[in-house]
């Protein structure tokens, strides 16, 4: 795509707006992937370093916990936005290359890419919803476990208070006798 050979402006019927769209899409595609690569490159060593630690307390001090939004942005940019831009890039590239030869060929690329884009977006939405649902279920389970632990601790505290009261009463009887 970067090394595409275009006909000279005087010998092509490609509209200038199509060339501008191609240029913008190519630039965005490269910029999005470079940003995702930069974020991933900066954060990955920290994740690996924390993974080698044996103290759970140090995990919460790791920068990747505080920077989880950047990690999610890098994922969204490289997978979702990057792949969508790549599919759009292919469609525009077909228009730019085949416009002079056959408009039907240019349209055929769009006809093929539209269902591909729909399937891709449907899968991306389904996948993201599955991840969000899993995170929700894990969080709900964690909250229920904490509530159960809290209830057991409250029951133990009440039981300890009752046992302490009984022991105090027994101590008082022993001292009184």
N, C-alpha and C positions, 0 to 999 in steps of 0.2 A: 504494500500500500504506500509506503513512504517512497519507494523507488518507481512509482508509476510514471510511465512516459505518456505525456499528453501531447496532443497535436498543437501546432502553433495557433494562436488566437484567430488569425485570419483564415485558417483552413478548417475550423471546427464550427459546428452548429450548437455546441454545448452552451447553454445559457450561463452568463457570468455568475448568476445567483447560485447555480448548481456547484460551480467551482468554489465559491465562498463557503457554501454549506460543507463541501468536502474538506476544505482547509480547516474550518472551525471544528468539525467532527474529529478529524485526525489529531488536531492539537488537544482537544479535550480528552480524547482517548489516551494519548500519551501522558498528559498531565495527571489524569486520574490514577493511572497505574503507577506513575512515579511517586505520587503522594502516598498511595497505599504501600508501596515498597519502602518508602522512607519511614513511615510509621511502624511497619512491621520490623524493619531492620533495627530501629531504635529500641523497641520494646522486647523483642524476642530474647536477647541476651539476659535481660532482667528476669524473664519468666523461667529460663533455664537455670539461672543461678538460684532462684528461690526454690525451684524443684529439687535441687540438690541439698537444701537445708533440712535439718531434722527437727527444727523447732517451729511449731505451728504459730507461735506468737510473731515470728519474723515474717510470716506470710502476709499479715495485715499491714506490716510496715513497708512492704514492697511497692515500688512505683506502679506496677501493673494493676494493682488493686485500685489505686487512685486514677489511673489512666484508662480504665475499662471503656470509657466512651470513645477514646481514640482508637482502641482496638476494634470496637464495633463499627466505627466510621471506616477504618481501613478495610474491614471485611465487606461492608456495604459498597464501598467504592470499587474494590477490586472484583467482587463477584457480580453484584447486581448492576450497578451503574456501568462498570467496565464492559460487561458482556452485552448489555443493551446498546452501548455506544459501538461496540464491535459489530453487532448485527446491523445497526444503522449505517455504519461505515461501509459494510459490504454492499448494501443497497445503493448508497450514493456512488460508490466506486463503479458498480455495474452501469449506473446511469451515465457517469462521466466517460467510461471506456466504450460503451456500446451505443451511446446516443447517435453518433455519426454513422454507425454501421446499421443498427436496427433498433428502432424504438420498441419493437415487440420483444426483443431480447432484454432490454432494460426493464420493461414491465414484467417479464417472466421472473426476473430476480425478485421483484417486490411481491409477486403472487406467491412465490415459494417462501420468502422470508416472513410474510405476515403470519401464517399459521405457526411457523417456528417461534416467532416472538410471542404469540399467544400461549403456546405450550410452555415456553420458558417462563413467562410471567406467572402462569398458573402454578407451575412447580415451585417457583420462588416464593409465592404467597403461601402455598401449602406448607413448604418447608419452614418458613419463618413462623407461621402459626403453630406448627408442631413444636418448634423450639420454645415459643412463648408459653404454650400450654404445658409443656414439660417443666419449665421453670416455675410456673404457677403451682403445679402439683407438688413439686419438691418443696417449695416455700410453705404451702399449706401443711404438708406432712411435717415439716420442721416445726411449725407453730404448734401443731397438735402434740408433738413430742414434748415441746417445752411446757405446754399447758399440763400435760400428764405428769411431767417431772415436778412442776410447781405444786400440783395437787398432792403428789406423794410427799413432797417436802412439808407441805402444810399439815398433812395427816401425821407425819413423823413428829413435827413440832408439837402438835396437840397431844400426841401420845407421850412424847418426852415430858411435856408439862404435867400431864396426868401422873406419869411415873414419878416425877420430881415431887409433886404434891403428896403422893402416897409415901415416898421415902421421907419427906419432911414430917409427915404425921407419924410414921414409924419411929423416926429419930426423936420426936417430941415425946412419944410414949416411953421410949427407952430412957430418956433423961428424966422424965417424971417419976419413974419407978425407982 
